[in-house]
Amino acid sequence: MFKRSVLLFNVFVGMTLLLSACGQAATSSTPTSSYNPSKISDPVSSSDLSSQLQTADTFYDGFPDFGHMLAPTDYDEKYGDTIPIFRLSQDFPKSEPPKKDLPPMLEINFETDWEDYALSVRDYCFDGNVGNSNIEEDWRPEDNTVRDWYHIPWLHWGPTGTEGFHGLIFETSVSPFQLATEQVDSQYIYAVTIMNAYGGYTMGQMWDDPLKPNRMATDKREDGGFPVGTVFCKLLFTTAPTEQVDYLTNPIEWTAYILANPEVVYSDPDELTREVGTVRLLQMDWMVRDDDSKDTGWVLGTFVYNGNLKNERLWDNLVPLGVQWGNDPDITKNEITPYPARKTEINSDLKQTIINPSDDVPPQHLGWNGRLNGPADLNTSSCMACHGVAEFPQITSLVAPGMVPATGAQPSQLPPTQGGSEEWMIWFKNYEAATAIDEKYSTSTDFSLQVAISLANFYEWSSQQVGGEWASEYEQVAQPLDRGGKGDK
């Protein structure tokens, strides 16, 4: 029988934090400063609160592993023999890994050999993380004997926080027909992210003091930012059944403690409940900190699952959709592929996006004017358009006005009227690594949206412990850290 890596006290702490949340996990109401974001005072300092995070090691070990799960007795009885409990990999390295251990894709030219680069990332992420006979045991970075991988703390908080089977966090909803022509219902996306030791070192710098996160660890103004060689791998799962999305046949399926009533996630998150369900792998996103990407410092990519390929190892059915290392800010033509996509429309004018022309890729809607975006993402945005503005607090929304249709509108059938305007192109500039778009009020989270969410969660929790409000909260209103799902309702 698998041993529970999260003891009863740890589960109790995580659940207590979640049940006390007063808003959606992805919403920031963090105190800000209009003068120096790095000097924001941390509201958590009392000895009583400190003791909550420093309980005897017998009962508590580091940050909470997850936020939502069956009672321990129910888990043991029904799943303890077959599915390990999720354990946050958080033993962050104290020093930056040596240059000799840099990942191999950095030796590949992502412009001329984009597919080799992408497949090198896939192999690197898979190595030691997949291949168990029981697929529920895959993607357990804490057990990887090949190399070290780490999770992001503080994603457990709030009603949409992580669950206890695989550490999946609720991401967003997808509109009918967004994934495929037979997808007649709204579906939902859950995700888990890991980072290699280079990224783990930066996380360790940020969270060295668990009560006073160093927000400048990912901001270049104080020499912060993820070092070259950082790799993020993110698995995205969907509730969509194979009958509605044909390329999910021969699926990779995980058991997860998912939302039982996700239709209220944007309208009434306090009413959310959970149930055990099945989710299927849809895509894998990745980011590599690569200095050969001159404009942004990052290379981003997406894989799409295609079970029709019938590879013996199911994970090999993840097909590279493409790579992106910039936003082509000079290309302002306002076009989208409506849902459902019947073919993948490749825009050959783009110079910083490459899309895979292979028939192995199921028809994809892509992003605005053909920029890279995965099936779970909006056809009006792009990978870089969201990640480039990642900051904390999130003063600039992750999505531009018009990227999500108004409530009740047929989703994303026509290009947004704002597309290509000067205001719109703010989201399609090339922002350098570790640079906040709103430097006066925010700190960069260096292209990581989940790091931004984790900081928002921590400050939401800590402000509730102290009580009261800050005047600076009324000076700049932070935007919700979601991916635009509200407009699909």
N, C-alpha and C positions, 0 to 999 in steps of 0.2 A: 504494500500500500504506500502511495506517495505520502510523505510527511508534509504537514501544513507548514509552509515557510512563513506564514503570517499568523502569529499567535492571536488568541482571542482578544487580548487587550489592544493589539494593533488594529484589528478589524473594528473594535468598538470605537477607538479614537477616530478612525477614518469615517465611520458611519455617523458618529456624532457631529463631526465637522460638516459632513454633507447635509445632514438633516437640519442643521441650523442655518444653511444658506438661505438668503432672502432674495436671490435673483439668479438669472441664468449664469452658468459658469463662465461663459464667454463674454461677459459684460464687465467692463472696467469702470470702477468709480473711485479711482485711486487719487490720493492727494498729489497735486503737482506744484511745481515752482515755475514762475515765469522768468526766472533769472538763471538758475544753474540746476539743471535736472539731476546732476550727480550728487547734489547736496540735499536731496529730499530727506526729511527726517523720517526715521522709521518709528511708527507708532507703537511697536511692540518692544517693550523693555522691562516690564515688571518681572520681579523674581518669581511670582506665581505663574505667569505665563511661560517663563523660561523653563520652569520645572516640568511643564506639560510635555516639552520636547526633550527632556533629559531624564525621563523615567528610567528606572533600573533596566539594564540591558536584558534581564531575564524576561521582561515583558515588552520591550520596545526597541526597535533597531532602525534608526534613521528616519527618513521621511515615510509617511504612509504609503503602502504599496498600491492600494486601490481604494475606491470610494463606495462601490456598490457590489453586493454579493449576497448569495443565499446565506442563511445562518450556517455556522460551521458544522453543526450536526447534520443538516440536510446535505451540505456539500460532501461530507465524509460518507454518508450513507449511499448517495446516488452517483457521485463522480470521483470519489477519492482514489479509486483503483485505476481510473482511466485518464483523467485529465489533471495535470499538475495545477496547483494554485498559482496565480500570477505573483511574481516577486520582482519588485522594482530593482533594477541593476543600478546601484548608486554609489559604489565604492570608487569614486572618481580619482584619477591619478593626480598625484601632488606635483608632478613636473610634466612638462610637455614632452611627448614621445620624441625620440631621436629622428633625424632626417633619414637615416638608413631604413627606417620602417615605413616610409611614405608609401601610400597605396599605388599599385602598378598602373592604374589608368592615367596617372599624371605623366607617364612616359609616352602617351598616345596623343596625337593631334585630333582634338574633338571636331575640328572643322573638316579635315580631309578624310578622317577615319572615324566618323561619328559612331558607326555601328560597333566597331571594335571597342571604342571607348565605353559605350553603353553596356555591352556584354561583359566588359571587364568589371564595371561597377556591379552588375548582377552577380557575377561569380564571387566577387569580394563580399557582397552582402550575404550570399547563400552559404559561403564557406563556414562550416561548423554550426550554422543556424537551421539548416533544413536537411532532410534525408532520413528522419525516423520512420519506422514502420507505422507508428501511430501518429498521424499528421497533427493531432492535438498537442503533441509534445514538441513540435517544431517552433522555431522563433522564440527560444528561451535563452536570451543572450547571457544570462548569469551562469549558464551551464556550458557555454562555448569554450572548447579547449584549444581552438585555433588562434583566436584573437579576442581582445576585450571589446565589448559593446556596452552602451549605457542608455538608460532612459532619462526622460526629463521629469524632474520632480514637480509636484503641485498641480498635476493634471487630474488628481482625484477629486478635487473640490467641486461642489455644486451639483445640481440635479442631473446634469449631463456628463458628469465626470466618469473616470475610468471604472470598468467592471473587473471582477476578480478572476475570470478564467484566463484571459489573455491580455488584460490591460488596455482594452479597446475603449476609446473615447468617442462619444457621439460627435460627428462632424457636421452633417448637413442633410437636407432632403434633396431628392432629385425629382424633377417634374416628370409627368407622363411623357413617354416617347423620347426622353433625354438619352436613355441608354440604348434603345432598340425600337424597331417598328412595332413589336408585340408588347412593349411595356406600357400597359394601359393604366396602371396605378402609380401614384406617388410611392417612391421607395426611399430608403434611408441608408446613410453611409456611416460606418464606424472605422476607426483607424488606430494604428499603433506605430510609433516612431522609435527608431534606435539610432545612435550615433557612435562612431568609432572613438578610439582613445584620444585622438586630437581634439574632437569636439568635447569629449568627456573631461578633458583637462580644463577647458573653458567653463564648463558647467561647475566643476569643482571650485574654480575661482569665484564664480557668481554666488555659490551657495556654501562657501566655507563657513560662514556664520549663518546658521539656519534661520535666525531671527532678524538678520540684517543683510538681505541679498545685495551683492555688489552689482548694481545695474550697469556700471561702466565696463564690466567684463566683456561686453559685446559691443562696445562703442569705441571708435578709433580716437576720440578726443582725449582719452587717457590710455592710449595704446591697447585698447581692447579689440575684440573681434575674434572670430574663430580662425585658428591658424591654417595655413596652407596644408592640405592633406585631410582636412575634416570631411567626413562622409556621413550624410544622413540617408537612411533608408526608411521609407514609410509605406506600410501595407494598408490598403483601403478595401474594406469589405462592404458588401451590400446585402440588404434583405431581399433583393429582387430574386424571384424564383427562376430556375432555368427555363421554364415554359415561357417566360416573358423576355428573357435575354438569351438567345440561342448560343452565343459564344461562351456562356458560362457552363455549358455542358461539360461532363467529366470534372466536376468542380472541386476546388479546395474548399472544404467546409470546416468551420470552427463552431463549436458551441460557445455561446456568449450570453451574458446577463444583460439583455438589451431592453430598450424602452417598450413597455406594453402598449402605451398610448401616445406614440410620437407625434400624432396630429396636434397635440396641444403644446409642443415643445417651444414654440415661439409666442403663443398667446397666454399660456398659463403654466409655466414650468414648475411651479410649486405643486401642481396636481399630477406630475409624472409618476408613474409606477414602473416596476421592472418585472420581467419574466425571463425564463431560460428559452432561448431561441437559437436558430441556425443562421449564420451569415456566410457569404461566399466571396472569395477573393475576386476583386474586380480590376484593380490596378496596383502598381507599385511606383511611387514617386521617389526620386532621389536628388540629392544636391551634393556637389563636390566643390570645395574651396580650392580654386585653381587659378594661379596668377597669370596663366596664359589667356585667361578671359580678361582682356584689358579694360573693358568698360565697367564691368560689375564685380569681377573677382570670383564669380560663381558660374558653374555649369549645372543646369537643371535638366532633368529628363523624366520620362514616364514610360512605363511598361503597361500593356493591356493584356489581360488574361484571355486566351483563346483556346478553350478546351477541345475545339474541333481538330486541333493539331494532333491530339492523342499521343503526346509524348509519354514515355513510360514513367518518368518522374514528373508528377503533375506540375511542380514548380517551374519546369522548363517550358510550360505553355505560356509563360509571361513573355510577350513579344515586345521588342522596343518600338514605341510609337514615334519617338524622336528626341531631339535635344534642343536646348535653348540656352544661349549665353548672353542675350541682350534682348531689348524690346523693339528694335528697329524704329526708333522714335521719329524718323523722317517719313515713314510710310503711314499716311493718314486716311487711306481709302476705307470707306465705311461699309464693310460687308461682313456677313455672318453666314454660317450654314444652319438653316432651321432644323428643329427637331421634328421627326427623327432623321438622322443622317442616312442617306441611301448610298452615298459614296464619300470617300475622304477627298475633299477639295484641297489640293496643295497649292499654295501661293508661292510661285517661283521667284517673286520679287523680294521676298524676305531674305535678308542676309545673315540674321542671327538666330534663325530657327531652321532646323532641318527635320522634315517629316519622312518617315519610312514609307516608300511607295509600294512595299510588298503586299501581295494579296493575303499574307498571313495576318495582317492587321484588319480586324473587323471595321466596317464603316464607322468613321468618327466625325463628330461635329467640329472638333478642334476649338481654338479660341478666336478672338476678334481678328478678322481678316486672315485667318489661317495660322496665327501664332500657336505655339504649343500649349495645349491644355488637354487634360485627360477626360474620360467619359463622365466622371463625377463632378467635373468643373463646368463653369459657365461658358457658353459659346460667345460671350461678349467680353471676356477678360483674357488673361494668359497666366502661365506660371509665374513669369517675372513681374507681371502687373500686380499680383497679390504679394509675393514674397519681397519685392523691392521696397514696399512701404511698411514692412514689419517694424514696429517700434512699440515702446511702452512709455506712457499711456498711448493708446492708438487714437491720436488726434485726427489724422486723416483716415477715413474709412478704408477698409480693404477693397471695397468695390465703389466705382465711380457712380454718380447719379446717372440712372438709365441703364446700368448693367443688369439690373433686376427689374422686370416689368412690375407695374403697379398691381396691387392685390386685385385678383379677379381677371386680369388680362391673360390672353393666351400667351404662354411663356415663350419668349425669344423666337418668334417667327419672322420678325422684321428687324433690320438693324436699328439700334437706338438712335433717336434723333440727335443726341448729343455727340455721337461717335465722330471722332476726328477733330472736335472743337479744341480750342486752346485749353479749356478747363479739363476736358476729357484726357488730353495727352499728358497731364500731370502723372497719371498712372502708367504711362507708357514711356517715361523717361528711363534712362539708364542710371541707376543710383549705385554708387560705389559701396563695396562691402563695408559693413559696420558704420554706415552713415544714416542718421535719422532724418527723415523727410521734414520733420518739425523739430529742428534742433533746439529751438528756444524753449520748448515745453517738454520734449520727450528724449529718451535715449534709444538708440538703435538696438534691436535684437538680432541684427546681422542676418537678415533674410529668414529667420526662423519664426513662423507664426505661432508655433506651440510654445516657444520660450516666452513670447509676448503673453499668451494665455496663462502660462504658469505664474508669471509675475502679477498679472491682474488678479488671479485667484488668491495668491498670497496676501496681497494688500486688501482685498475684499474681506478675507478672513480676519486679518489683523485689525482692520478698522472696526469690525464687529466686536472684537474682544475689548477694545478700548472704549468704543462708543463715541458719540459726538461727530461733528463735521468739521471740515477744513474750508476756510474761505477760498483757498486756491481751487477747490473743486468747482466753484461757480465761475471761475475766470476762463477756464477752457474745458469744454465738455468732451470727454473721451467717447469714441465711437464703439459700438458693439463689435467684439472680435468674432464675428461669424462670417460665413462664406456666402451670404446673400440668400439663404433659404427662405427668409420671411416673405420675399416677393413671390415665391412660388405658391403661396397659400391662397 
